[in-house]
């Protein structure tokens, strides 16, 4: 941590800074391009997304389901698809209010970090698009130059988001407690572990559970869409 960044600003991605879920959009994009069996995968995706939002599906199951779309493929061969995905699917899902919010924290000199359960493969270009220098994401495993469809390390979800943040800060010689203020913007009950650890939790377009928790605890609720 440096003297010019005494305040930490953390941002979730899906349904927070984006109007939708990047993993679900990626699956829909691959189906549209003929890269996936649309009917089978779409049914499974919808069911899993619903169970995850209700806290019924585990982080590892959720993550590796979507990472299976990369399985046995090299990073380089997926780049043209990802660039098309960004143009067709992601950029239209970024509200102007999202860009304004991130830009405001950056202008104030805050240390801004995008922390997402989505894979680094999907979230890295989105982070760049939104102006983030720092990204904590779920890391996809690569063996012999190809994605395995498995997670490397801890998925950046639920309690894992807290653990990964502490590890990231420790690598910078910092700690969460060392910041004079810490902000976290999220839409989901799944982020309650991290929301409960910052000085300024903000519920963004919150799900019902998070909205109720925010009301009980006096947390602000905002809408970016």
LINTAHU-V623498 format. One record per backbone hydrogen bond with DSSP energy under -0.5 kcal/mol. CO is the residue of the C=O (numbers start at 1). NH is the residue of the N-H. E is the energy in kcal/mol with one decimal. If there is no record, write none. Layout:
BEGIN
co=[CO:CO]
nh=[NH:NH]
e=[E:E]
END
This chain:
BEGIN
co=[2:6:6:7:8:8:9:10:11:13:13:13:17:20:20:21:22:23:24:25:26:27:28:29:30:30:31:36:37:38:39:40:41:42:43:44:45:46:47:48:49:50:51:51:52:58:59:60:61:62:63:64:66:67:67:68:70:73:74:75:75:76:78:79:80:81:82:83:84:85:85:86:90:91:93:93:95:95:96:97:98:99:100:101:102:103:104:105:106:110:111:112:113:113:114:114:118:119:120:122:123:124:125:126:127:127:128:134:135:136:138:138:139:141:141:143:145:146:147:150:151:155:157:158:158:159:159:160:161:162:163:164:165:166:167:168:169:169:170:175:176:181:182:183:184:184:185:186:187:188:189:191:192:194:194:195:200:201:202:202:203:203:207:208:209:210:211:212:213:214:214:215:220:222]
nh=[5:180:181:111:10:183:113:185:115:16:17:18:95:15:22:25:26:27:28:29:30:31:32:33:35:36:34:38:41:42:43:44:45:46:47:48:49:50:51:52:53:54:56:57:55:62:63:64:65:66:67:68:69:70:71:71:73:147:78:78:79:79:82:83:84:85:86:87:88:89:90:91:93:94:19:95:98:99:100:101:102:103:104:105:106:107:108:110:109:112:9:134:11:115:116:136:138:123:124:126:127:128:129:130:131:132:131:114:137:116:120:140:152:148:149:146:75:143:72:141:153:157:160:161:162:162:163:164:165:166:167:168:169:170:171:172:172:174:173:178:179:8:200:10:186:202:12:204:207:191:192:195:196:197:198:198:184:220:186:204:205:222:211:212:213:214:215:216:217:218:219:218:203:205]
e=[-1.6:-2.0:-0.9:-2.8:-0.5:-3.0:-2.6:-1.9:-2.6:-1.7:-1.5:-2.2:-0.6:-1.7:-0.5:-2.4:-2.3:-2.3:-2.4:-2.4:-2.6:-2.4:-2.4:-1.9:-3.2:-0.8:-1.5:-1.1:-2.4:-2.6:-1.7:-1.9:-2.7:-2.5:-2.1:-2.4:-2.7:-1.9:-2.1:-2.6:-2.3:-1.3:-3.3:-1.0:-1.7:-2.5:-2.6:-2.7:-1.7:-1.4:-2.3:-1.1:-1.5:-2.1:-0.5:-0.6:-1.9:-2.5:-0.8:-1.2:-0.8:-0.8:-2.5:-2.5:-1.9:-2.5:-2.6:-1.9:-2.8:-2.8:-1.4:-2.5:-2.3:-1.4:-1.8:-0.8:-0.8:-1.4:-2.2:-2.3:-2.4:-2.4:-2.1:-1.8:-2.1:-2.6:-1.5:-2.1:-1.7:-1.0:-2.7:-0.7:-2.1:-0.6:-0.5:-2.9:-1.9:-2.9:-2.2:-0.7:-2.9:-2.0:-2.1:-2.0:-0.5:-2.8:-1.0:-2.2:-0.5:-2.4:-2.1:-0.6:-3.4:-2.0:-0.5:-1.7:-0.7:-2.7:-3.2:-2.9:-0.7:-2.1:-2.1:-1.4:-0.8:-0.5:-2.3:-2.8:-1.7:-2.5:-2.2:-2.3:-2.9:-2.5:-1.8:-0.6:-1.2:-2.7:-1.6:-0.9:-1.3:-2.3:-2.6:-2.7:-0.5:-2.7:-2.6:-2.8:-2.4:-1.7:-1.8:-2.8:-2.3:-1.7:-0.8:-0.7:-1.8:-0.6:-2.1:-0.6:-0.5:-2.8:-2.8:-2.2:-2.2:-2.9:-2.2:-2.2:-1.8:-0.8:-2.2:-0.7:-2.4:-2.8]
END
